[in-house]
Amino acid sequence: MAPVQRYNSHMDRRHFIGISSWAATAGILRAEPSAGDATNEAYWSLVKRQFPLEDGLLYFNAANVCPASRAVLDKLAMFERDFQADPAFQNREKYGPIRTSARAKTAKLLNVKPEEIAFTRNTSESNCTLVNGLDFKPGDEILLADHNHPSNLTAWQIRAKREGFIVKALPTASPAPNRDALIGMFEKGITPKTRFIGVTHVTNVHGLRFPVKEICELGRRRNIWTHVDGAQSFASMNVDLQDIGCDSYSASTHKWLMGPLEAGILYVRPERIEQVWPGIVTAGWSDNVKDARKLEVYGQQDDPRFAGLDAALDFTNLIGIQNIETRVRYLATYMKEQMKQLPVEMRTNMEPELSHGIVKITTGEANIKKQYDALWSRNRVAIASTAHGEQHGLRFSAHIYNTKDDVDAAVRALKAVVA
């Protein structure tokens, strides 16, 4: 049996990259002079080849889960083998520095300090840490948009039912009329009893991008806690939390960061941390920790995922977050422009300031699953769909592993099923 290749603290970054088949391409990606050009299909085709997506698969579901790049998969596999070959405490000591590295890179990506970042399992756990960790009393009001994810809407309603405070879910039009209407919607909803405002940066429902900076300013002026669900903005946009001014921000790594499953992000502003009770206290937790790490869930974890997270952050930084944002916006805009020529109704705003990487349409077909299934069975177009209610429709979300040709193929497939 071949010996297991081990990572150790003496293995420097250059040596590690040297053992990866991805190294040569990484050098090409770094050297490409037109890497920042969203329309350079040759470059983005090279990026696409860094992902193990099957030939013929048209994958447009980044808003749910993204494939990891080969760089991430290689590192995950190496550390998983190492872990299983030697689960001793001594061998697992390496994960402390790796976790520290990932925390620092996450913080830099969001323009905050490392001690303001807690690691969770996903956005839902981050959201629910706040839902269950903040103190409210009967009569207090929680102000949300009705397009929030269930972990930042239904979770509040369940707790309110138990404890007697009030949840106000503001109805949201899609497409939205304009930014001022969204800001005004929250401003009108605030009362002297409002204690918490929860808003989604980019909704998974219709891809609406909320003006979170202005909404957070409304709350800050009144000392209302403002929380931003960043599941659809983290690593797809250049997010500056200092500029946004929110009290907390949540995200996952398995979506636009293209990282490992069950790794989430929770940012909490330093002066707010004392107000949050930890949801789970077990071995490894300490009341002496006064920063965001007190909100992390301890106990036994999948330690190798932090190596994957660290690699995913490196991959994102290699491409460049601004380049990623520009490319994601380019693909979404191009897709919307093509779909407008079809007999469909666009539920996502066309304006860049009110949208980003998600495109949601309705087709006039009551049984939307019929068209969803046809797209898959005929052309292997992988998307998301909502069968009922106001969210009814088909959702497409392209990322940097998609090319313009992929978009054209998906639109052709859609045209065939809606004609």
ABEGO torsion letter per residue (X at the ends): XBBBBBBBAABBAAAAAAABAAAAAAAAAAABAAAABAABAAAAAAAAAABABBBGBBBBAAAABBBBBAAAAAAAAAAAAAAAABABAAAAAAAAAAAAAAAAAAAAAAGBBAAABBBBABAAAAAAAAAAABBBBBGBBBBBBAABBAAAAAAAAAAAAAAGBBBBBBBBBOBBABAAAAAAAAAAABBAABABBBBBABBAAAGBBBBAAAAAAAAAAAGBBBBBBAAAABGABBBBAAAAGBABBBBBAABAAGBBBGBBBBBBBAAAAAABBBABBBBGBBAABABAAAABBBEBBBAAAAAAAAAAAAAAAAAEAAAAAAAAAAAAAAAAAAAAABBBBBABBABAAABBABBBBBAGBABAAAAAAAAAAAAGBBBBBBABEAABEBBBBBBAABBAAAAAAAAAAAAAAAX
